[in-house]
């Protein structure tokens, strides 16, 4: 996409204006493999797009480039880019495209030798034309609720709630994207004042108006997608250690969002995911006098953990942080590792015996959360997770009625 005419700009030079598209369909993203003989980014996977010609609007340029390169047509109108990347060479606007006319075909084989669709867990293994693409593309696959803009030197990144975002699956379950973004802003301000026992991006500035947050960039890549199929032993142990360490964080502020178990159980009953008897079992587990609550990130998965060149891990995306049953952190990670051989067993080995009830309740609630979301967005693993839920409820029913274990 960034063609061979892009110069290395010196002082006083104008950056080359470039446009790109993230075409996404069925959980995959289209990338083109730049031919090894190209002057710019040879042998790298890049977004389709190209240069903005003199007198041409960025939207018109992208429409032209996609017609030439892919043989597809799209209508952007005056829509602003979803992402914006700038460095000393180019000023790149990126649009997320989910609808187009025509069948994708390689219309410029001298530009891209190959076109291919990639799922989230495949992106980390690719040589991308810009390393910042990985976080950006992961954001798109996660739902595209935020825009990420990197500074010219790559040292900072600004996260802004995309305007007009509506997520129907969240209705009555998680609240609005704006509410989640404001929660993330407040949590990150807290983390800046009271650092957690795990590494998190350092907040440099924030505004509740957009809302937006500017962080010190972490030069790393995510450990994988939300539901990885494999992880190295080191990465798996790092995830479990991180989730365990955060369990010891005791911030002084108490305004956090809270998981209201009674409301959730009522919703899941209305949706047919639970019978009244099953809901009563989980409600009884939640009412146990020994059940403890504490601060949790609320979404620890491979996707939300970055690993830098030194192997250090950083936890990002704190929008769901709040008060949860102690054990929720490990339970969420446990749920996400269903396809990783030995992953769930590894997490279970870290659950303290005195907190088995909290972990069991949390695992059931995390499972129900995703089944509720998938009522509108079909998932091929629903049957498997329903079976897991039945097992969790059965285990909860067999727990002694007193004590904390």
C-alpha positions, 0 to 999 in steps of 0.5 A, spaced: 500 500 500 505 504 501 508 505 494 515 505 492 515 513 491 514 514 499 520 518 501 524 519 507 522 526 509 527 531 512 526 537 516 520 541 512 518 536 508 511 534 507 508 527 509 505 523 504 498 522 504 496 515 504 489 511 505 488 504 507 482 499 508 481 494 513 476 489 510 473 485 515 468 479 514 466 473 518 471 475 524 477 475 518 481 481 516 484 482 508 491 483 507 496 483 501 503 480 501 507 486 498 512 483 493 519 482 495 521 486 489 517 492 492 521 498 494 517 499 500 516 494 505 518 488 501 515 481 504 510 484 508 503 484 509 499 490 508 492 493 508 489 495 501 490 502 499 494 507 496 496 514 495 492 520 495 493 524 489 493 531 488 486 534 488 483 528 491 479 527 497 482 521 502 475 518 501 475 518 493 482 516 493 481 509 497 475 508 493 479 508 487 485 504 490 480 499 492 477 498 485 484 498 482 487 493 487 481 489 489 475 490 484 470 492 489 466 498 490 464 502 496 461 508 498 464 512 504 461 519 503 465 524 507 466 519 513 472 520 517 477 515 518 476 510 524 484 510 525 490 515 524 497 513 524 503 518 523 510 518 522 516 521 519 514 518 512 507 518 511 500 520 514 495 514 514 488 514 514 484 508 515 477 506 514 474 499 517 470 497 511 464 491 512 460 492 506 462 493 499 460 491 492 463 486 488 468 480 489 475 481 492 480 479 487 487 481 486 487 486 481 494 489 482 499 482 482 505 487 481 503 490 488 501 484 492 503 478 490 498 474 494 491 476 498 489 472 504 484 473 510 486 472 517 483 471 523 486 474 530 490 469 532 494 469 526 496 476 525 501 475 531 505 471 526 505 475 520 511 480 518 506 487 518 508 493 514 507 497 520 508 494 527 502 498 530 497 494 525 497 489 530 493 492 536 489 496 531 487 490 527 485 486 534 481 492 536 477 492 529 476 484 531 474 486 538 468 490 535 471 497 534 469 501 539 475 505 540 479 509 535 487 508 536 492 514 534 499 513 535 504 519 535 509 521 530 514 518 534 510 512 536 511 514 543 504 515 545 497 512 543 491 516 544 484 511 545 478 515 543 471 512 543 468 512 536 462 516 535 455 513 534 457 506 537 452 502 538 453 494 540 446 491 541 449 485 544 450 489 550 443 492 551 441 490 558 447 486 560 453 491 560 451 498 559 453 503 553 460 503 550 460 510 553 459 508 560 465 503 559 469 508 556 468 513 562 469 507 567 476 505 563 478 513 564 476 513 571 480 506 573 486 509 569 486 515 573 486 511 579 492 506 576 496 512 575 495 514 583 495 507 586 499 503 581 497 496 581 502 490 582 502 488 574 504 493 569 499 497 565 500 503 560 502 509 563 496 514 563 499 521 560 492 525 559 485 524 559 478 527 557 471 525 559 468 529 553 470 524 548 472 520 552 479 519 550 486 517 554 493 518 552 498 513 554 505 511 554 505 506 548 508 499 550 512 496 544 509 489 544 504 485 541 498 481 544 499 474 546 494 472 542 486 473 540 481 472 546 480 465 545 487 462 543 488 455 540 495 455 543 500 458 547 507 457 549 508 454 556 511 461 558 506 465 556 501 461 559 504 461 566 505 469 565 498 470 564 496 466 570 501 469 574 499 476 572 491 474 574 493 471 580 498 478 582 492 482 580 488 479 586 492 482 591 491 489 589 487 493 594 485 500 591 482 505 596 477 508 592 470 504 592 466 507 586 467 501 582 462 498 577 460 492 580 457 485 578 450 485 580 449 477 580 441 477 582 440 482 576 444 478 571 441 471 573 434 474 572 436 476 565 439 469 563 433 466 566 428 470 561 433 469 556 432 461 557 439 460 559 438 458 566 432 454 569 429 458 575 432 452 579 439 453 576 439 460 578 437 459 585 443 454 585 448 460 583 444 465 587 445 461 593 453 460 592 453 468 591 449 469 598 454 464 602 457 468 608 464 467 606 464 469 599 469 475 598 469 481 593 475 485 590 477 489 585 478 485 578 480 487 571 474 483 569 477 481 562 484 478 562 485 474 556 491 473 551 488 479 547 489 484 553 496 482 555 502 485 551 509 482 551 515 486 549 521 484 546 524 483 553 518 478 555 515 483 560 507 483 560 503 489 560 495 489 561 491 493 557 484 495 556 481 496 563 474 498 561 470 492 565 474 493 571 470 493 578 468 489 584 467 482 582 467 475 587 474 474 588 476 468 583 473 472 577 480 474 574 482 467 574 475 464 572 475 469 566 482 467 564 480 460 565 474 461 560 478 464 555 483 458 555 478 452 553 482 451 546 489 451 549 491 444 551 492 444 559 490 451 559 484 450 564 488 445 568 493 450 569 489 456 571 485 451 576 492 449 579 492 456 582 485 457 585 486 457 593 482 451 596 479 457 600 476 460 594 473 455 590 466 457 591 468 464 588 472 461 582 466 456 581 461 462 581 465 467 577 466 461 572 459 460 571 457 468 571 463 468 565 460 463 561 453 466 562 455 472 560 458 470 553 452 465 552 448 471 553 452 475 548 452 470 543 444 469 542 445 475 537 452 473 534 452 465 533 458 462 535 460 455 533 462 453 540 456 455 544 454 447 545 460 446 548 460 452 553 452 450 554 455 443 556 460 446 561 455 451 564 451 445 566 457 442 569 459 448 573 451 449 576 452 441 578 458 443 581 455 449 585 449 445 587 454 439 590 458 445 594 457 444 602 452 450 604 457 453 609 464 455 609 468 459 604 471 453 600 
